[in-house]
Every structure is written in structure tokens, then in C-alpha cells.
Amino acid sequence: MARWSKSEDEKVVELYKRLLAAERGRAPLDINQEILKTPGIDKTAKAIRNRLQNVSAILEEKGLPRVQNLAPWSNYANQTKDAVDASLPW
């Protein structure tokens, strides 16, 4: 599988924001369904879920809320951290 593009990381962050907003609104979305409905990411569902877990790790390190069903996975790329940082505050 090819490297993650900046655009793909940005789309993952936007997906994460939707998931977090839904969870906070007490209407959590089905993560797997949302992954399937997100265009513009040419990766497997497992790879996208792992990237979402990277976002959880970044947010947790910053002391920010995260999606509860996406356990932090701290093996993330700087590009992913940059995408999260560029999108803050939420």
C-alpha cells in the first residue's frame, strides 16, 4: 500500500471530528460504516482505523477529548500530527 498523502490524513482528521462530535452529542456513529462512506482515502478499512487511533493518541497527549471506541495508538507519523495540529481547535 502506498504512503499516506497529506490529503488522506486531512480526510481522516475530518472523519475523526465527525465521530467525536456524534459521540459528544450522544448519537455515536458506526465507525466501520463511516469509514466505508468516507471518499478520497485509498487505504484499507483497517489502515484507516489505525490512523484514527493515531489521532486518538495525539489528542490524548494534548489532554483533549477523544473518541472512546478508538484506543490510542501512538505509532503515528509526523504528517498525521501536523494534520491534527492544523485542524485545532475543535
Secondary structure, DSSP 8 states (H G I E B T S, - for coil): -----HHHHHHHHHHHHHHHHHHHTT----HHHHHHH-TT--S-HHHHHHHHHHHHHHHHHTT----TTS-------HHHHHHHHHH---
